[in-house]
Amino acid sequence: MSADIKTLPSGKDLLNVAKKVRSKMKKKSATLAAQKRRVEVFTGELLVSELMAKCPKHAPNKETAIKIAKRMLKEQLFLQGTMTSRRVKTPGVDEVKKVNKLAPSMTQSFVTNNKVPFYWNFKVYTFMDYVYAFLVVAGAIFFAMKPIWTDGIRQVVHYSSVCVLCVLGPFLGIYFLGFVIDWIVGFVTNRKKSFAMLPNLTNPDLGLWESFFPIVEWGDRKEDVDSDEEDDDYADVKKRKAKVEDDDGDGDGDENDDAEENGNFAESKGREEGMEGKKEK
């Protein structure tokens, strides 16, 4: 027998169940187009199977697992997404190819369909996050105690700072040089061409070695293509919003429906006033 809705996990227990399932679930990430951040993506069927496998106490069967998933969606522990097609132009190539990216969906409903993507919407703090936080606090305390440093500590900090500057200095110089060259190229070509040095260095989708290539990038500017992408995304969102707001399904939206209702009301009111005038005569 399926569990009653009152016995389903809620609040902190529901969050713990979501954390447990998320930690054991197979990782598959994607870039959320609207916020430009990496999120973990899954399907409804995968979530239901993981709930029954990892949390049999709370989800002994598929029906209960679906109820728990719907409650998670209601609490916005995860959200429904949709795949949107975006145009990407490769520098030096005239062809513009379409790339599918994840975007938030206008409707939020849980379905066990492998074609509908969902993504987690809460932060999970790992062991390394606590380690980084401890190092930041320890570093702040360490530098606050500078007046009582010994000569040995001062020398170690000095040479360490020089080493860090020698490592980061060339990258900062490359970025500054690339910025200057790109500005000159844009000025000469009326902003039709662009120049970049190590353009993928800060790309989170690439590995450490791949981020150093290409060393130099030259081609048409992506600004026009990006503006077209934003216009296309805005048009898609506007169409979906109009579809949701159009309750009667006639395709003309609620504003036209309200205008039509106001016109009908004025017409009926005019007929009533005419009939009353005839009765008075």
C-alpha positions as CSV (number, residue, x, y, z in Angstrom):
1,M,0.0,0.0,0.0
2,S,1.3,3.4,-0.9
3,A,2.3,5.8,1.9
4,D,-0.2,8.5,2.9
5,I,0.5,12.1,1.9
6,K,1.0,13.0,5.6
7,T,3.7,10.4,6.1
8,L,5.8,11.7,3.2
9,P,9.1,13.5,4.2
10,S,8.8,17.3,4.4
11,G,11.0,20.2,5.5
12,K,14.5,19.2,6.6
13,D,13.7,15.5,6.0
14,L,12.8,16.1,2.4
15,L,16.0,18.1,1.9
16,N,18.1,15.3,3.4
17,V,16.4,12.8,1.0
18,A,17.1,15.1,-1.9
19,K,20.8,15.4,-0.8
20,K,21.1,11.7,-0.5
21,V,19.6,10.9,-3.9
22,R,21.7,13.7,-5.5
23,S,24.9,12.4,-4.1
24,K,24.3,8.9,-5.3
25,M,22.8,9.9,-8.7
26,K,24.9,9.7,-11.9
27,K,26.3,13.1,-12.6
28,K,25.4,14.8,-15.8
29,S,25.8,18.6,-16.0
30,A,24.7,21.3,-18.4
31,T,25.0,25.1,-18.6
32,L,21.8,27.0,-17.6
33,A,21.5,29.6,-20.4
34,A,19.7,32.2,-18.4
35,Q,22.1,32.3,-15.4
36,K,25.2,31.0,-17.2
37,R,26.0,28.5,-14.5
38,R,26.6,24.7,-14.4
39,V,23.7,22.6,-13.0
40,E,23.2,18.9,-12.6
41,V,20.6,17.5,-15.0
42,F,18.5,14.4,-14.6
43,T,15.2,12.9,-15.8
44,G,12.0,12.1,-13.9
45,E,12.4,8.4,-14.5
46,L,15.9,8.4,-13.1
47,L,14.8,10.3,-10.0
48,V,12.0,7.9,-9.3
49,S,14.3,4.9,-9.7
50,E,17.0,6.4,-7.5
51,L,14.4,7.3,-4.8
52,M,13.2,3.7,-4.7
53,A,16.8,2.3,-4.7
54,K,18.5,4.7,-2.3
55,C,15.6,5.6,0.0
56,P,13.4,2.5,0.3
57,K,12.2,3.6,3.7
58,H,10.5,6.7,2.3
59,A,9.8,5.4,-1.2
60,P,8.9,1.7,-1.1
61,N,7.1,1.8,-4.5
62,K,6.9,3.9,-7.6
63,E,3.7,5.7,-6.6
64,T,5.2,7.0,-3.4
65,A,8.4,8.0,-5.2
66,I,6.4,10.1,-7.7
67,K,4.6,11.8,-4.8
68,I,8.0,12.6,-3.1
69,A,9.3,13.9,-6.4
70,K,6.3,16.2,-6.8
71,R,6.7,17.5,-3.3
72,M,10.4,18.2,-4.1
73,L,9.3,20.1,-7.2
74,K,6.8,22.1,-5.1
75,E,9.5,23.0,-2.6
76,Q,11.7,24.0,-5.6
77,L,14.5,21.6,-4.6
78,F,14.7,21.0,-8.4
79,L,13.1,22.7,-11.4
80,Q,11.9,21.7,-14.8
81,G,13.9,22.9,-17.7
82,T,13.6,22.9,-21.5
83,M,16.1,22.6,-24.2
84,T,16.5,25.7,-26.4
85,S,18.3,26.0,-29.7
86,R,20.9,28.8,-29.8
87,R,23.0,30.0,-32.8
88,V,26.7,29.9,-32.3
89,K,29.2,31.3,-34.9
90,T,32.7,29.9,-35.0
91,P,35.4,32.5,-35.6
92,G,36.9,32.3,-39.1
93,V,33.9,30.2,-40.3
94,D,30.9,31.6,-42.1
95,E,28.6,28.8,-41.0
96,V,26.4,29.4,-38.0
97,K,25.5,26.2,-36.2
98,K,22.7,25.6,-33.6
99,V,23.6,24.3,-30.2
100,N,21.0,23.1,-27.7
101,K,21.2,24.6,-24.2
102,L,19.2,24.2,-21.0
103,A,16.8,27.0,-20.0
104,P,14.1,27.3,-17.3
105,S,10.7,26.2,-18.3
106,M,7.6,28.3,-18.0
107,T,5.6,25.4,-16.6
108,Q,6.6,23.3,-13.6
109,S,5.2,19.8,-13.5
110,F,6.8,16.5,-12.8
111,V,6.6,13.8,-15.5
112,T,8.4,10.5,-15.8
113,N,9.5,11.3,-19.3
114,N,13.1,10.8,-20.4
115,K,12.7,13.7,-22.9
116,V,11.9,16.3,-20.1
117,P,15.0,17.6,-18.2
118,F,15.1,18.6,-14.6
119,Y,17.9,20.2,-12.7
120,W,18.8,20.6,-9.0
121,N,18.1,24.0,-7.5
122,F,19.8,23.9,-4.1
123,K,23.5,24.2,-3.0
124,V,25.3,21.1,-1.8
125,Y,28.4,21.9,0.4
126,T,31.1,19.3,-0.1
127,F,34.1,18.6,2.1
128,M,36.3,20.8,-0.1
129,D,34.0,23.7,0.4
130,Y,34.6,23.5,4.1
131,V,38.3,23.2,3.5
132,Y,38.3,26.3,1.3
133,A,36.3,28.3,3.9
134,F,38.8,27.2,6.7
135,L,41.8,28.3,4.6
136,V,40.2,31.7,4.0
137,V,39.5,32.2,7.7
138,A,42.9,30.9,8.7
139,G,44.6,33.2,6.0
140,A,42.7,36.2,7.3
141,I,43.8,35.5,10.9
142,F,47.4,34.8,9.8
143,F,47.7,38.2,8.0
144,A,46.0,40.0,10.9
145,M,48.9,38.8,13.1
146,K,51.5,40.4,10.9
147,P,52.9,42.7,13.6
148,I,54.1,39.7,15.6
149,W,55.6,37.8,12.6
150,T,59.2,36.6,13.0
151,D,61.9,37.5,10.5
152,G,61.7,33.9,9.1
153,I,57.9,34.1,8.5
154,R,58.4,37.5,6.8
155,Q,61.0,36.1,4.4
156,V,58.8,33.1,3.5
157,V,55.8,35.3,2.8
158,H,58.0,37.7,0.7
159,Y,59.4,34.9,-1.5
160,S,56.0,33.3,-1.8
161,S,54.5,36.5,-3.0
162,V,57.2,36.9,-5.6
163,C,56.6,33.3,-6.9
164,V,52.9,34.0,-7.2
165,L,53.5,37.2,-9.0
166,C,55.9,35.4,-11.5
167,V,53.1,32.9,-12.2
168,L,50.2,35.2,-12.5
169,G,52.1,38.2,-14.1
170,P,52.5,36.7,-17.5
171,F,48.8,35.8,-17.7
172,L,47.7,39.3,-16.7
173,G,50.1,40.7,-19.3
174,I,48.7,38.4,-22.0
175,Y,45.2,39.5,-21.2
176,F,46.1,43.2,-21.2
177,L,48.1,42.8,-24.5
178,G,45.1,40.9,-26.1
179,F,42.7,43.7,-24.9
180,V,44.8,46.4,-26.5
181,I,45.2,44.5,-29.8
182,D,41.5,43.7,-29.9
183,W,40.7,47.4,-29.3
184,I,43.0,48.4,-32.2
185,V,41.6,45.7,-34.5
186,G,38.0,46.7,-33.7
187,F,38.8,50.4,-34.3
188,V,40.5,49.6,-37.7
189,T,37.8,47.2,-39.0
190,N,34.8,49.2,-37.6
191,R,34.2,46.4,-35.0
192,K,33.8,43.7,-37.6
193,K,36.8,41.6,-36.6
194,S,38.0,40.5,-33.1
195,F,41.2,39.3,-31.7
196,A,41.8,37.3,-28.5
197,M,44.7,35.6,-26.8
198,L,43.9,32.4,-24.8
199,P,40.1,32.9,-25.2
200,N,39.3,29.6,-23.5
201,L,41.4,30.1,-20.4
202,T,38.4,30.8,-18.1
203,N,36.0,28.5,-19.9
204,P,34.6,26.1,-17.2
205,D,33.4,23.6,-19.8
206,L,37.0,22.7,-20.8
207,G,39.8,20.8,-19.0
208,L,43.1,22.3,-17.8
209,W,45.0,21.4,-21.0
210,E,42.2,22.2,-23.5
211,S,41.7,25.7,-21.9
212,F,45.1,26.8,-23.3
213,F,44.1,26.3,-26.9
214,P,43.8,28.0,-29.2
215,I,46.5,30.4,-28.2
216,V,45.3,33.1,-30.6
217,E,41.7,33.5,-31.9
218,W,40.8,35.7,-34.9
219,G,37.5,36.1,-36.7
220,D,34.2,38.0,-36.9
221,R,32.8,39.5,-33.8
222,K,30.1,37.5,-31.9
223,E,28.2,40.5,-30.7
224,D,25.7,40.5,-33.6
225,V,25.1,36.8,-33.2
226,D,24.7,37.1,-29.5
227,S,22.1,39.9,-29.9
228,D,20.2,37.7,-32.3
229,E,20.3,34.8,-29.8
230,E,18.8,37.1,-27.1
231,D,16.1,38.3,-29.4
232,D,15.2,34.7,-30.3
233,D,15.2,33.7,-26.6
234,Y,13.0,36.7,-25.7
235,A,10.6,35.9,-28.6
236,D,10.4,32.2,-27.4
237,V,9.7,33.2,-23.8
238,K,7.1,35.8,-25.0
239,K,5.3,33.2,-27.1
240,R,5.2,30.7,-24.2
241,K,4.0,33.4,-21.8
242,A,1.2,34.4,-24.3
243,K,0.2,30.8,-24.7
244,V,-0.1,30.4,-20.9
245,E,-2.0,33.6,-20.4
246,D,-4.4,32.9,-23.3
247,D,-7.0,30.9,-21.3
248,D,-9.7,30.5,-24.0
249,G,-7.3,29.1,-26.6
250,D,-8.3,31.4,-29.4
251,G,-4.7,32.7,-29.8
252,D,-5.5,36.4,-29.3
253,G,-4.4,36.7,-25.6
254,D,-6.2,37.9,-22.6
255,E,-6.0,41.6,-23.5
256,N,-8.0,41.0,-26.7
257,D,-10.4,38.8,-24.7
258,D,-10.9,41.6,-22.2
259,A,-11.5,44.1,-25.0
260,E,-14.0,41.8,-26.6
261,E,-15.8,41.3,-23.3
262,N,-15.9,45.1,-22.7
263,G,-17.3,45.6,-26.2
264,N,-20.0,43.0,-25.7
265,F,-20.9,44.5,-22.3
266,A,-21.2,48.0,-23.8
267,E,-23.3,46.7,-26.7
268,S,-25.7,44.9,-24.3
269,K,-25.9,47.9,-22.1
270,G,-26.8,50.1,-25.1
271,R,-29.6,47.7,-26.1
272,E,-31.0,47.7,-22.5
273,E,-31.0,51.5,-22.4
274,G,-32.8,51.6,-25.8
275,M,-35.5,49.2,-24.5
276,E,-36.0,51.3,-21.4
277,G,-36.4,54.4,-23.5
278,K,-39.0,52.8,-25.7
279,K,-40.9,51.7,-22.5
280,E,-40.9,55.3,-21.2
281,K,-42.4,56.6,-24.5
